[in-house]
Amino acid sequence: MVEVRIRGEYDDAAQKLGEVAFDEAALDRLIPLLSRWGVADEDGATYDADNMVGQFRVSPTGAYFEITLISSDD
């Protein structure tokens, strides 16, 4: 299993979203699933698959898969 976190592009820290199997199929389904359900930040801005980027992050305490929400205002 791999931990999944999510954050806005200007947020310093990501929030834990859950865990998924550590395989290509599970990771490939994350962003389309979130897009289909809908993602909104605390200000009410919404994000679709075109505004989400996934990558592995490594920190001093471990590694995780992070989804970053990219503002469409840029």
PQR file of N, CA, C, O and H, with PARSE charges and radii, in Angstrom:
ATOM      1  N   MET A   1       0.840  -1.182   0.000 -0.4000 1.5000
ATOM      2  CA  MET A   1       0.000   0.000   0.000 -0.0000 2.0000
ATOM      3  C   MET A   1       0.884   1.244   0.000  0.5500 1.7000
ATOM      4  O   MET A   1       1.990   1.254   0.540 -0.5500 1.4000
ATOM      5  N   VAL A   2       0.355   2.285  -0.623 -0.4000 1.5000
ATOM      6  CA  VAL A   2       1.058   3.565  -0.645 -0.0000 2.0000
ATOM      7  C   VAL A   2       0.097   4.649  -0.150  0.5500 1.7000
ATOM      8  O   VAL A   2      -1.072   4.684  -0.535 -0.5500 1.4000
ATOM      9  H   VAL A   2      -0.544   2.278  -1.062  0.4000 1.0000
ATOM     10  N   GLU A   3       0.605   5.518   0.697 -0.4000 1.5000
ATOM     11  CA  GLU A   3      -0.199   6.624   1.201 -0.0000 2.0000
ATOM     12  C   GLU A   3      -0.415   7.642   0.087  0.5500 1.7000
ATOM     13  O   GLU A   3       0.493   7.928  -0.694 -0.5500 1.4000
ATOM     14  H   GLU A   3       1.555   5.489   1.009  0.4000 1.0000
ATOM     15  N   VAL A   4      -1.621   8.182   0.026 -0.4000 1.5000
ATOM     16  CA  VAL A   4      -1.960   9.219  -0.951 -0.0000 2.0000
ATOM     17  C   VAL A   4      -2.297  10.491  -0.176  0.5500 1.7000
ATOM     18  O   VAL A   4      -3.088  10.464   0.767 -0.5500 1.4000
ATOM     19  H   VAL A   4      -2.358   7.950   0.660  0.4000 1.0000
ATOM     20  N   ARG A   5      -1.694  11.594  -0.580 -0.4000 1.5000
ATOM     21  CA  ARG A   5      -1.973  12.900   0.017 -0.0000 2.0000
ATOM     22  C   ARG A   5      -2.410  13.851  -1.090  0.5500 1.7000
ATOM     23  O   ARG A   5      -2.142  13.623  -2.270 -0.5500 1.4000
ATOM     24  H   ARG A   5      -1.051  11.616  -1.346  0.4000 1.0000
ATOM     25  N   ILE A   6      -3.087  14.921  -0.686 -0.4000 1.5000
ATOM     26  CA  ILE A   6      -3.571  15.905  -1.650 -0.0000 2.0000
ATOM     27  C   ILE A   6      -3.334  17.313  -1.093  0.5500 1.7000
ATOM     28  O   ILE A   6      -3.451  17.547   0.110 -0.5500 1.4000
ATOM     29  H   ILE A   6      -3.304  15.106   0.272  0.4000 1.0000
ATOM     30  N   ARG A   7      -2.998  18.245  -1.995 -0.4000 1.5000
ATOM     31  CA  ARG A   7      -2.773  19.633  -1.559 -0.0000 2.0000
ATOM     32  C   ARG A   7      -3.020  20.576  -2.726  0.5500 1.7000
ATOM     33  O   ARG A   7      -2.951  20.182  -3.890 -0.5500 1.4000
ATOM     34  H   ARG A   7      -2.903  18.054  -2.972  0.4000 1.0000
ATOM     35  N   GLY A   8      -3.308  21.826  -2.392 -0.4000 1.5000
ATOM     36  CA  GLY A   8      -3.364  22.884  -3.380 -0.0000 2.0000
ATOM     37  C   GLY A   8      -1.952  23.279  -3.761  0.5500 1.7000
ATOM     38  O   GLY A   8      -1.023  23.088  -2.977 -0.5500 1.4000
ATOM     39  H   GLY A   8      -3.364  22.145  -1.447  0.4000 1.0000
ATOM     40  N   GLU A   9      -1.776  23.826  -4.953 -0.4000 1.5000
ATOM     41  CA  GLU A   9      -0.427  24.131  -5.430 -0.0000 2.0000
ATOM     42  C   GLU A   9       0.324  25.121  -4.546  0.5500 1.7000
ATOM     43  O   GLU A   9       1.555  25.107  -4.531 -0.5500 1.4000
ATOM     44  H   GLU A   9      -2.531  23.981  -5.590  0.4000 1.0000
ATOM     45  N   TYR A  10      -0.373  25.973  -3.816 -0.4000 1.5000
ATOM     46  CA  TYR A  10       0.287  26.956  -2.962 -0.0000 2.0000
ATOM     47  C   TYR A  10       0.292  26.559  -1.492  0.5500 1.7000
ATOM     48  O   TYR A  10       0.778  27.313  -0.649 -0.5500 1.4000
ATOM     49  H   TYR A  10      -1.373  25.984  -3.829  0.4000 1.0000
ATOM     50  N   ASP A  11      -0.241  25.386  -1.176 -0.4000 1.5000
ATOM     51  CA  ASP A  11      -0.232  24.902   0.206 -0.0000 2.0000
ATOM     52  C   ASP A  11       1.138  24.338   0.545  0.5500 1.7000
ATOM     53  O   ASP A  11       1.796  23.725  -0.295 -0.5500 1.4000
ATOM     54  H   ASP A  11      -0.636  24.773  -1.861  0.4000 1.0000
ATOM     55  N   ASP A  12       1.556  24.550   1.777 -0.4000 1.5000
ATOM     56  CA  ASP A  12       2.853  24.037   2.220 -0.0000 2.0000
ATOM     57  C   ASP A  12       2.817  22.546   2.513  0.5500 1.7000
ATOM     58  O   ASP A  12       3.805  21.843   2.302 -0.5500 1.4000
ATOM     59  H   ASP A  12       1.021  25.048   2.459  0.4000 1.0000
ATOM     60  N   ALA A  13       1.686  22.067   2.995 -0.4000 1.5000
ATOM     61  CA  ALA A  13       1.589  20.667   3.400 -0.0000 2.0000
ATOM     62  C   ALA A  13       0.395  19.997   2.731  0.5500 1.7000
ATOM     63  O   ALA A  13      -0.620  20.634   2.446 -0.5500 1.4000
ATOM     64  H   ALA A  13       0.883  22.639   3.166  0.4000 1.0000
ATOM     65  N   ALA A  14       0.539  18.719   2.492 -0.4000 1.5000
ATOM     66  CA  ALA A  14      -0.539  17.922   1.907 -0.0000 2.0000
ATOM     67  C   ALA A  14      -1.300  17.209   3.019  0.5500 1.7000
ATOM     68  O   ALA A  14      -0.747  16.924   4.081 -0.5500 1.4000
ATOM     69  H   ALA A  14       1.364  18.202   2.723  0.4000 1.0000
ATOM     70  N   GLN A  15      -2.568  16.926   2.763 -0.4000 1.5000
ATOM     71  CA  GLN A  15      -3.417  16.211   3.712 -0.0000 2.0000
ATOM     72  C   GLN A  15      -3.566  14.772   3.258  0.5500 1.7000
ATOM     73  O   GLN A  15      -3.664  14.494   2.063 -0.5500 1.4000
ATOM     74  H   GLN A  15      -3.017  17.158   1.900  0.4000 1.0000
ATOM     75  N   LYS A  16      -3.581  13.862   4.214 -0.4000 1.5000
ATOM     76  CA  LYS A  16      -3.744  12.450   3.875 -0.0000 2.0000
ATOM     77  C   LYS A  16      -5.132  12.218   3.290  0.5500 1.7000
ATOM     78  O   LYS A  16      -6.140  12.643   3.855 -0.5500 1.4000
ATOM     79  H   LYS A  16      -3.501  14.088   5.185  0.4000 1.0000
ATOM     80  N   LEU A  17      -5.163  11.539   2.155 -0.4000 1.5000
ATOM     81  CA  LEU A  17      -6.408  11.204   1.476 -0.0000 2.0000
ATOM     82  C   LEU A  17      -6.787   9.751   1.728  0.5500 1.7000
ATOM     83  O   LEU A  17      -7.967   9.426   1.860 -0.5500 1.4000
ATOM     84  H   LEU A  17      -4.344  11.193   1.696  0.4000 1.0000
ATOM     85  N   GLY A  18      -5.794   8.888   1.793 -0.4000 1.5000
ATOM     86  CA  GLY A  18      -6.043   7.464   2.008 -0.0000 2.0000
ATOM     87  C   GLY A  18      -4.848   6.655   1.568  0.5500 1.7000
ATOM     88  O   GLY A  18      -3.734   7.170   1.470 -0.5500 1.4000
ATOM     89  H   GLY A  18      -4.836   9.153   1.685  0.4000 1.0000
ATOM     90  N   GLU A  19      -5.088   5.380   1.303 -0.4000 1.5000
ATOM     91  CA  GLU A  19      -4.042   4.487   0.825 -0.0000 2.0000
ATOM     92  C   GLU A  19      -4.597   3.653  -0.314  0.5500 1.7000
ATOM     93  O   GLU A  19      -5.777   3.302  -0.319 -0.5500 1.4000
ATOM     94  H   GLU A  19      -5.993   4.963   1.383  0.4000 1.0000
ATOM     95  N   VAL A  20      -3.753   3.339  -1.269 -0.4000 1.5000
ATOM     96  CA  VAL A  20      -4.135   2.482  -2.397 -0.0000 2.0000
ATOM     97  C   VAL A  20      -3.040   1.442  -2.592  0.5500 1.7000
ATOM     98  O   VAL A  20      -1.928   1.573  -2.080 -0.5500 1.4000
ATOM     99  H   VAL A  20      -2.794   3.624  -1.264  0.4000 1.0000
ATOM    100  N   ALA A  21      -3.387   0.411  -3.343 -0.4000 1.5000
ATOM    101  CA  ALA A  21      -2.395  -0.607  -3.673 -0.0000 2.0000
ATOM    102  C   ALA A  21      -1.260   0.032  -4.462  0.5500 1.7000
ATOM    103  O   ALA A  21      -1.479   0.944  -5.260 -0.5500 1.4000
ATOM    104  H   ALA A  21      -4.291   0.304  -3.758  0.4000 1.0000
ATOM    105  N   PHE A  22      -0.062  -0.450  -4.233 -0.4000 1.5000
ATOM    106  CA  PHE A  22       1.105   0.084  -4.925 -0.0000 2.0000
ATOM    107  C   PHE A  22       1.272  -0.645  -6.254  0.5500 1.7000
ATOM    108  O   PHE A  22       2.145  -1.497  -6.420 -0.5500 1.4000
ATOM    109  H   PHE A  22       0.116  -1.191  -3.585  0.4000 1.0000
ATOM    110  N   ASP A  23       0.405  -0.280  -7.191 -0.4000 1.5000
ATOM    111  CA  ASP A  23       0.525  -0.812  -8.545 -0.0000 2.0000
ATOM    112  C   ASP A  23       0.031   0.228  -9.538  0.5500 1.7000
ATOM    113  O   ASP A  23      -0.713   1.143  -9.185 -0.5500 1.4000
ATOM    114  H   ASP A  23      -0.304   0.412  -7.057  0.4000 1.0000
ATOM    115  N   GLU A  24       0.449   0.074 -10.759 -0.4000 1.5000
ATOM    116  CA  GLU A  24       0.176   1.068 -11.797 -0.0000 2.0000
ATOM    117  C   GLU A  24      -1.316   1.313 -11.995  0.5500 1.7000
ATOM    118  O   GLU A  24      -1.744   2.460 -12.126 -0.5500 1.4000
ATOM    119  H   GLU A  24       1.053  -0.669 -11.046  0.4000 1.0000
ATOM    120  N   ALA A  25      -2.104   0.253 -12.016 -0.4000 1.5000
ATOM    121  CA  ALA A  25      -3.538   0.403 -12.274 -0.0000 2.0000
ATOM    122  C   ALA A  25      -4.212   1.231 -11.180  0.5500 1.7000
ATOM    123  O   ALA A  25      -5.028   2.103 -11.481 -0.5500 1.4000
ATOM    124  H   ALA A  25      -1.756  -0.678 -11.909  0.4000 1.0000
ATOM    125  N   ALA A  26      -3.884   0.971  -9.928 -0.4000 1.5000
ATOM    126  CA  ALA A  26      -4.502   1.712  -8.823 -0.0000 2.0000
ATOM    127  C   ALA A  26      -4.118   3.183  -8.862  0.5500 1.7000
ATOM    128  O   ALA A  26      -4.966   4.053  -8.662 -0.5500 1.4000
ATOM    129  H   ALA A  26      -3.222   0.263  -9.684  0.4000 1.0000
ATOM    130  N   LEU A  27      -2.862   3.464  -9.114 -0.4000 1.5000
ATOM    131  CA  LEU A  27      -2.406   4.853  -9.167 -0.0000 2.0000
ATOM    132  C   LEU A  27      -2.976   5.581 -10.379  0.5500 1.7000
ATOM    133  O   LEU A  27      -3.313   6.761 -10.293 -0.5500 1.4000
ATOM    134  H   LEU A  27      -2.173   2.757  -9.276  0.4000 1.0000
ATOM    135  N   ASP A  28      -3.084   4.887 -11.501 -0.4000 1.5000
ATOM    136  CA  ASP A  28      -3.646   5.498 -12.716 -0.0000 2.0000
ATOM    137  C   ASP A  28      -5.118   5.862 -12.562  0.5500 1.7000
ATOM    138  O   ASP A  28      -5.605   6.756 -13.254 -0.5500 1.4000
ATOM    139  H   ASP A  28      -2.810   3.928 -11.571  0.4000 1.0000
ATOM    140  N   ARG A  29      -5.827   5.190 -11.673 -0.4000 1.5000
ATOM    141  CA  ARG A  29      -7.265   5.462 -11.484 -0.0000 2.0000
ATOM    142  C   ARG A  29      -7.538   6.604 -10.513  0.5500 1.7000
ATOM    143  O   ARG A  29      -8.663   7.102 -10.463 -0.5500 1.4000
ATOM    144  H   ARG A  29      -5.431   4.464 -11.111  0.4000 1.0000
ATOM    145  N   LEU A  30      -6.549   7.032  -9.745 -0.4000 1.5000
ATOM    146  CA  LEU A  30      -6.779   8.039  -8.706 -0.0000 2.0000
ATOM    147  C   LEU A  30      -7.332   9.359  -9.239  0.5500 1.7000
ATOM    148  O   LEU A  30      -8.392   9.805  -8.799 -0.5500 1.4000
ATOM    149  H   LEU A  30      -5.635   6.628  -9.786  0.4000 1.0000
ATOM    150  N   ILE A  31      -6.639   9.978 -10.166 -0.4000 1.5000
ATOM    151  CA  ILE A  31      -7.052  11.298 -10.646 -0.0000 2.0000
ATOM    152  C   ILE A  31      -8.391  11.231 -11.388  0.5500 1.7000
ATOM    153  O   ILE A  31      -9.245  12.083 -11.142 -0.5500 1.4000
ATOM    154  H   ILE A  31      -5.778   9.616 -10.523  0.4000 1.0000
ATOM    155  N   PRO A  32      -8.619  10.262 -12.284 -0.5600 1.5000
ATOM    156  CA  PRO A  32      -9.944  10.176 -12.911  0.2800 2.0000
ATOM    157  C   PRO A  32     -11.074   9.958 -11.892  0.5500 1.7000
ATOM    158  O   PRO A  32     -12.167  10.502 -12.047 -0.5500 1.4000
ATOM    159  N   LEU A  33     -10.805   9.172 -10.868 -0.4000 1.5000
ATOM    160  CA  LEU A  33     -11.818   8.941  -9.833 -0.0000 2.0000
ATOM    161  C   LEU A  33     -12.137  10.231  -9.084  0.5500 1.7000
ATOM    162  O   LEU A  33     -13.306  10.567  -8.893 -0.5500 1.4000
ATOM    163  H   LEU A  33      -9.916   8.730 -10.743  0.4000 1.0000
ATOM    164  N   LEU A  34     -11.116  10.944  -8.664 -0.4000 1.5000
ATOM    165  CA  LEU A  34     -11.338  12.212  -7.960 -0.0000 2.0000
ATOM    166  C   LEU A  34     -12.054  13.217  -8.858  0.5500 1.7000
ATOM    167  O   LEU A  34     -12.937  13.940  -8.398 -0.5500 1.4000
ATOM    168  H   LEU A  34     -10.166  10.671  -8.819  0.4000 1.0000
ATOM    169  N   SER A  35     -11.685  13.265 -10.114 -0.4000 1.5000
ATOM    170  CA  SER A  35     -12.321  14.184 -11.054 -0.0000 2.0000
ATOM    171  C   SER A  35     -13.803  13.855 -11.224  0.5500 1.7000
ATOM    172  O   SER A  35     -14.643  14.754 -11.271 -0.5500 1.4000
ATOM    173  H   SER A  35     -10.968  12.677 -10.488  0.4000 1.0000
ATOM    174  N   ARG A  36     -14.117  12.573 -11.316 -0.4000 1.5000
ATOM    175  CA  ARG A  36     -15.510  12.158 -11.484 -0.0000 2.0000
ATOM    176  C   ARG A  36     -16.349  12.497 -10.248  0.5500 1.7000
ATOM    177  O   ARG A  36     -17.500  12.915 -10.377 -0.5500 1.4000
ATOM    178  H   ARG A  36     -13.435  11.842 -11.278  0.4000 1.0000
ATOM    179  N   TRP A  37     -15.789  12.321  -9.074 -0.4000 1.5000
ATOM    180  CA  TRP A  37     -16.514  12.629  -7.840 -0.0000 2.0000
ATOM    181  C   TRP A  37     -16.564  14.127  -7.565  0.5500 1.7000
ATOM    182  O   TRP A  37     -17.528  14.635  -6.993 -0.5500 1.4000
ATOM    183  H   TRP A  37     -14.854  11.981  -8.969  0.4000 1.0000
ATOM    184  N   GLY A  38     -15.518  14.819  -7.978 -0.4000 1.5000
ATOM    185  CA  GLY A  38     -15.423  16.248  -7.733 -0.0000 2.0000
ATOM    186  C   GLY A  38     -14.503  16.564  -6.562  0.5500 1.7000
ATOM    187  O   GLY A  38     -14.539  15.899  -5.526 -0.5500 1.4000
ATOM    188  H   GLY A  38     -14.734  14.407  -8.443  0.4000 1.0000
ATOM    189  N   VAL A  39     -13.690  17.578  -6.742 -0.4000 1.5000
ATOM    190  CA  VAL A  39     -12.786  18.052  -5.697 -0.0000 2.0000
ATOM    191  C   VAL A  39     -12.951  19.560  -5.600  0.5500 1.7000
ATOM    192  O   VAL A  39     -12.890  20.264  -6.608 -0.5500 1.4000
ATOM    193  H   VAL A  39     -13.661  18.119  -7.583  0.4000 1.0000
ATOM    194  N   ALA A  40     -13.159  20.051  -4.388 -0.4000 1.5000
ATOM    195  CA  ALA A  40     -13.283  21.489  -4.150 -0.0000 2.0000
ATOM    196  C   ALA A  40     -12.401  21.858  -2.966  0.5500 1.7000
ATOM    197  O   ALA A  40     -12.274  21.085  -2.017 -0.5500 1.4000
ATOM    198  H   ALA A  40     -13.208  19.479  -3.570  0.4000 1.0000
ATOM    199  N   ASP A  41     -11.793  23.037  -3.021 -0.4000 1.5000
ATOM    200  CA  ASP A  41     -10.979  23.480  -1.892 -0.0000 2.0000
ATOM    201  C   ASP A  41     -11.837  24.280  -0.917  0.5500 1.7000
ATOM    202  O   ASP A  41     -13.040  24.437  -1.123 -0.5500 1.4000
ATOM    203  H   ASP A  41     -11.896  23.665  -3.792  0.4000 1.0000
ATOM    204  N   GLU A  42     -11.219  24.779   0.132 -0.4000 1.5000
ATOM    205  CA  GLU A  42     -11.972  25.488   1.175 -0.0000 2.0000
ATOM    206  C   GLU A  42     -12.584  26.795   0.689  0.5500 1.7000
ATOM    207  O   GLU A  42     -13.504  27.318   1.317 -0.5500 1.4000
ATOM    208  H   GLU A  42     -10.241  24.652   0.299  0.4000 1.0000
ATOM    209  N   ASP A  43     -12.083  27.329  -0.426 -0.4000 1.5000
ATOM    210  CA  ASP A  43     -12.648  28.547  -1.001 -0.0000 2.0000
ATOM    211  C   ASP A  43     -13.764  28.262  -2.005  0.5500 1.7000
ATOM    212  O   ASP A  43     -14.381  29.185  -2.538 -0.5500 1.4000
ATOM    213  H   ASP A  43     -11.336  26.905  -0.937  0.4000 1.0000
ATOM    214  N   GLY A  44     -14.017  26.973  -2.257 -0.4000 1.5000
ATOM    215  CA  GLY A  44     -15.078  26.592  -3.186 -0.0000 2.0000
ATOM    216  C   GLY A  44     -14.619  26.391  -4.622  0.5500 1.7000
ATOM    217  O   GLY A  44     -15.431  26.057  -5.486 -0.5500 1.4000
ATOM    218  H   GLY A  44     -13.516  26.223  -1.824  0.4000 1.0000
ATOM    219  N   ALA A  45     -13.326  26.588  -4.896 -0.4000 1.5000
ATOM    220  CA  ALA A  45     -12.812  26.332  -6.239 -0.0000 2.0000
ATOM    221  C   ALA A  45     -12.859  24.835  -6.509  0.5500 1.7000
ATOM    222  O   ALA A  45     -12.544  24.032  -5.630 -0.5500 1.4000
ATOM    223  H   ALA A  45     -12.666  26.859  -4.195  0.4000 1.0000
ATOM    224  N   THR A  46     -13.253  24.456  -7.724 -0.4000 1.5000
ATOM    225  CA  THR A  46     -13.341  23.043  -8.075 -0.0000 2.0000
ATOM    226  C   THR A  46     -12.227  22.677  -9.055  0.5500 1.7000
ATOM    227  O   THR A  46     -11.702  23.532  -9.769 -0.5500 1.4000
ATOM    228  H   THR A  46     -13.509  25.108  -8.438  0.4000 1.0000
ATOM    229  N   TYR A  47     -11.881  21.407  -9.075 -0.4000 1.5000
ATOM    230  CA  TYR A  47     -10.772  20.908  -9.880 -0.0000 2.0000
ATOM    231  C   TYR A  47     -11.196  19.664 -10.636  0.5500 1.7000
ATOM    232  O   TYR A  47     -11.896  18.807 -10.097 -0.5500 1.4000
ATOM    233  H   TYR A  47     -12.307  20.712  -8.495  0.4000 1.0000
ATOM    234  N   ASP A  48     -10.766  19.568 -11.893 -0.4000 1.5000
ATOM    235  CA  ASP A  48     -11.011  18.359 -12.669 -0.0000 2.0000
ATOM    236  C   ASP A  48      -9.662  17.731 -13.008  0.5500 1.7000
ATOM    237  O   ASP A  48      -8.619  18.217 -12.570 -0.5500 1.4000
ATOM    238  H   ASP A  48     -10.197  20.264 -12.331  0.4000 1.0000
ATOM    239  N   ALA A  49      -9.684  16.653 -13.786 -0.4000 1.5000
ATOM    240  CA  ALA A  49      -8.463  15.912 -14.080 -0.0000 2.0000
ATOM    241  C   ALA A  49      -7.392  16.786 -14.732  0.5500 1.7000
ATOM    242  O   ALA A  49      -6.200  16.562 -14.517 -0.5500 1.4000
ATOM    243  H   ALA A  49     -10.531  16.259 -14.141  0.4000 1.0000
ATOM    244  N   ASP A  50      -7.798  17.771 -15.519 -0.4000 1.5000
ATOM    245  CA  ASP A  50      -6.824  18.652 -16.168 -0.0000 2.0000
ATOM    246  C   ASP A  50      -6.091  19.548 -15.176  0.5500 1.7000
ATOM    247  O   ASP A  50      -5.051  20.119 -15.502 -0.5500 1.4000
ATOM    248  H   ASP A  50      -8.766  17.953 -15.693  0.4000 1.0000
ATOM    249  N   ASN A  51      -6.629  19.670 -13.974 -0.4000 1.5000
ATOM    250  CA  ASN A  51      -6.035  20.539 -12.959 -0.0000 2.0000
ATOM    251  C   ASN A  51      -5.472  19.751 -11.778  0.5500 1.7000
ATOM    252  O   ASN A  51      -5.313  20.293 -10.684 -0.5500 1.4000
ATOM    253  H   ASN A  51      -7.474  19.206 -13.709  0.4000 1.0000
ATOM    254  N   MET A  52      -5.168  18.453 -12.005 -0.4000 1.5000
ATOM    255  CA  MET A  52      -4.571  17.616 -10.967 -0.0000 2.0000
ATOM    256  C   MET A  52      -3.321  16.947 -11.523  0.5500 1.7000
ATOM    257  O   MET A  52      -3.313  16.445 -12.647 -0.5500 1.4000
ATOM    258  H   MET A  52      -5.298  18.013 -12.894  0.4000 1.0000
ATOM    259  N   VAL A  53      -2.263  16.951 -10.712 -0.4000 1.5000
ATOM    260  CA  VAL A  53      -1.001  16.322 -11.090 -0.0000 2.0000
ATOM    261  C   VAL A  53      -0.590  15.382  -9.969  0.5500 1.7000
ATOM    262  O   VAL A  53      -0.644  15.750  -8.795 -0.5500 1.4000
ATOM    263  H   VAL A  53      -2.269  17.359  -9.799  0.4000 1.0000
ATOM    264  N   GLY A  54      -0.184  14.180 -10.319 -0.4000 1.5000
ATOM    265  CA  GLY A  54       0.273  13.219  -9.325 -0.0000 2.0000
ATOM    266  C   GLY A  54       1.761  12.953  -9.458  0.5500 1.7000
ATOM    267  O   GLY A  54       2.304  12.895 -10.561 -0.5500 1.4000
ATOM    268  H   GLY A  54      -0.140  13.881 -11.273  0.4000 1.0000
ATOM    269  N   GLN A  55       2.413  12.791  -8.304 -0.4000 1.5000
ATOM    270  CA  GLN A  55       3.836  12.456  -8.304 -0.0000 2.0000
ATOM    271  C   GLN A  55       4.216  11.850  -6.969  0.5500 1.7000
ATOM    272  O   GLN A  55       3.532  12.060  -5.967 -0.5500 1.4000
ATOM    273  H   GLN A  55       1.971  12.838  -7.408  0.4000 1.0000
ATOM    274  N   PHE A  56       5.304  11.100  -6.955 -0.4000 1.5000
ATOM    275  CA  PHE A  56       5.816  10.575  -5.696 -0.0000 2.0000
ATOM    276  C   PHE A  56       6.667  11.641  -5.033  0.5500 1.7000
ATOM    277  O   PHE A  56       7.453  12.327  -5.686 -0.5500 1.4000
ATOM    278  H   PHE A  56       5.859  10.929  -7.769  0.4000 1.0000
ATOM    279  N   ARG A  57       6.494  11.769  -3.712 -0.4000 1.5000
ATOM    280  CA  ARG A  57       7.280  12.720  -2.931 -0.0000 2.0000
ATOM    281  C   ARG A  57       8.065  11.941  -1.888  0.5500 1.7000
ATOM    282  O   ARG A  57       7.570  10.964  -1.326 -0.5500 1.4000
ATOM    283  H   ARG A  57       5.856  11.212  -3.182  0.4000 1.0000
ATOM    284  N   VAL A  58       9.278  12.374  -1.637 -0.4000 1.5000
ATOM    285  CA  VAL A  58      10.129  11.752  -0.632 -0.0000 2.0000
ATOM    286  C   VAL A  58      10.422  12.797   0.430  0.5500 1.7000
ATOM    287  O   VAL A  58      10.822  13.919   0.118 -0.5500 1.4000
ATOM    288  H   VAL A  58       9.681  13.167  -2.094  0.4000 1.0000
ATOM    289  N   SER A  59      10.219  12.421   1.683 -0.4000 1.5000
ATOM    290  CA  SER A  59      10.490  13.325   2.797 -0.0000 2.0000
ATOM    291  C   SER A  59      11.432  12.613   3.766  0.5500 1.7000
ATOM    292  O   SER A  59      11.698  11.423   3.599 -0.5500 1.4000
ATOM    293  H   SER A  59       9.894  11.509   1.936  0.4000 1.0000
ATOM    294  N   PRO A  60      11.935  13.311   4.763 -0.5600 1.5000
ATOM    295  CA  PRO A  60      12.810  12.654   5.740  0.2800 2.0000
ATOM    296  C   PRO A  60      12.127  11.509   6.494  0.5500 1.7000
ATOM    297  O   PRO A  60      12.801  10.629   7.030 -0.5500 1.4000
ATOM    298  N   THR A  61      10.806  11.519   6.535 -0.4000 1.5000
ATOM    299  CA  THR A  61      10.086  10.487   7.285 -0.0000 2.0000
ATOM    300  C   THR A  61       9.504   9.389   6.412  0.5500 1.7000
ATOM    301  O   THR A  61       8.927   8.440   6.941 -0.5500 1.4000
ATOM    302  H   THR A  61      10.258  12.233   6.100  0.4000 1.0000
ATOM    303  N   GLY A  62       9.635   9.483   5.088 -0.4000 1.5000
ATOM    304  CA  GLY A  62       9.106   8.439   4.216 -0.0000 2.0000
ATOM    305  C   GLY A  62       8.761   8.972   2.842  0.5500 1.7000
ATOM    306  O   GLY A  62       9.181  10.062   2.453 -0.5500 1.4000
ATOM    307  H   GLY A  62      10.104  10.254   4.658  0.4000 1.0000
ATOM    308  N   ALA A  63       7.984   8.178   2.111 -0.4000 1.5000
ATOM    309  CA  ALA A  63       7.576   8.562   0.763 -0.0000 2.0000
ATOM    310  C   ALA A  63       6.079   8.346   0.621  0.5500 1.7000
ATOM    311  O   ALA A  63       5.493   7.522   1.323 -0.5500 1.4000
ATOM    312  H   ALA A  63       7.644   7.292   2.427  0.4000 1.0000
ATOM    313  N   TYR A  64       5.459   9.094  -0.294 -0.4000 1.5000
ATOM    314  CA  TYR A  64       4.028   9.001  -0.523 -0.0000 2.0000
ATOM    315  C   TYR A  64       3.721   9.495  -1.925  0.5500 1.7000
ATOM    316  O   TYR A  64       4.564  10.113  -2.574 -0.5500 1.4000
ATOM    317  H   TYR A  64       5.935   9.764  -0.865  0.4000 1.0000
ATOM    318  N   PHE A  65       2.511   9.220  -2.386 -0.4000 1.5000
ATOM    319  CA  PHE A  65       2.043   9.714  -3.675 -0.0000 2.0000
ATOM    320  C   PHE A  65       1.210  10.957  -3.400  0.5500 1.7000
ATOM    321  O   PHE A  65       0.266  10.911  -2.611 -0.5500 1.4000
ATOM    322  H   PHE A  65       1.826   8.718  -1.859  0.4000 1.0000
ATOM    323  N   GLU A  66       1.550  12.065  -4.043 -0.4000 1.5000
ATOM    324  CA  GLU A  66       0.877  13.336  -3.785 -0.0000 2.0000
ATOM    325  C   GLU A  66       0.136  13.817  -5.028  0.5500 1.7000
ATOM    326  O   GLU A  66       0.684  13.820  -6.131 -0.5500 1.4000
ATOM    327  H   GLU A  66       2.316  12.103  -4.684  0.4000 1.0000
ATOM    328  N   ILE A  67      -1.100  14.218  -4.835 -0.4000 1.5000
ATOM    329  CA  ILE A  67      -1.882  14.843  -5.891 -0.0000 2.0000
ATOM    330  C   ILE A  67      -1.918  16.336  -5.597  0.5500 1.7000
ATOM    331  O   ILE A  67      -2.330  16.756  -4.516 -0.5500 1.4000
ATOM    332  H   ILE A  67      -1.544  14.215  -3.939  0.4000 1.0000
ATOM    333  N   THR A  68      -1.487  17.124  -6.558 -0.4000 1.5000
ATOM    334  CA  THR A  68      -1.472  18.576  -6.416 -0.0000 2.0000
ATOM    335  C   THR A  68      -2.582  19.168  -7.275  0.5500 1.7000
ATOM    336  O   THR A  68      -2.722  18.826  -8.449 -0.5500 1.4000
ATOM    337  H   THR A  68      -1.152  16.783  -7.436  0.4000 1.0000
ATOM    338  N   LEU A  69      -3.367  20.058  -6.678 -0.4000 1.5000
ATOM    339  CA  LEU A  69      -4.446  20.748  -7.372 -0.0000 2.0000
ATOM    340  C   LEU A  69      -3.892  22.046  -7.945  0.5500 1.7000
ATOM    341  O   LEU A  69      -3.417  22.905  -7.203 -0.5500 1.4000
ATOM    342  H   LEU A  69      -3.253  20.336  -5.724  0.4000 1.0000
ATOM    343  N   ILE A  70      -3.952  22.184  -9.257 -0.4000 1.5000
ATOM    344  CA  ILE A  70      -3.380  23.340  -9.946 -0.0000 2.0000
ATOM    345  C   ILE A  70      -4.511  24.317 -10.287  0.5500 1.7000
ATOM    346  O   ILE A  70      -5.507  23.937 -10.902 -0.5500 1.4000
ATOM    347  H   ILE A  70      -4.338  21.485  -9.860  0.4000 1.0000
ATOM    348  N   SER A  71      -4.345  25.550  -9.887 -0.4000 1.5000
ATOM    349  CA  SER A  71      -5.337  26.581 -10.153 -0.0000 2.0000
ATOM    350  C   SER A  71      -5.432  26.851 -11.643  0.5500 1.7000
ATOM    351  O   SER A  71      -4.412  26.931 -12.328 -0.5500 1.4000
ATOM    352  H   SER A  71      -3.535  25.859  -9.388  0.4000 1.0000
ATOM    353  N   SER A  72      -6.639  26.991 -12.147 -0.4000 1.5000
ATOM    354  CA  SER A  72      -6.815  27.288 -13.571 -0.0000 2.0000
ATOM    355  C   SER A  72      -6.648  28.774 -13.850  0.5500 1.7000
ATOM    356  O   SER A  72      -6.728  29.190 -15.006 -0.5500 1.4000
ATOM    357  H   SER A  72      -7.468  26.926 -11.591  0.4000 1.0000
ATOM    358  N   ASP A  73      -6.417  29.586 -12.817 -0.4000 1.5000
ATOM    359  CA  ASP A  73      -6.229  31.030 -12.976 -0.0000 2.0000
ATOM    360  C   ASP A  73      -4.867  31.390 -13.529  0.5500 1.7000
ATOM    361  O   ASP A  73      -4.672  32.507 -14.008 -0.5500 1.4000
ATOM    362  H   ASP A  73      -6.353  29.247 -11.879  0.4000 1.0000
ATOM    363  N   ASP A  74      -3.921  30.469 -13.473 -0.4000 1.5000
ATOM    364  CA  ASP A  74      -2.537  30.767 -13.903 -0.0000 2.0000
ATOM    365  C   ASP A  74      -2.412  30.832 -15.412  0.5500 1.7000
ATOM    366  O   ASP A  74      -1.322  31.071 -15.932 -0.5500 1.4000
ATOM    367  H   ASP A  74      -4.079  29.562 -13.084  0.4000 1.0000
TER
END
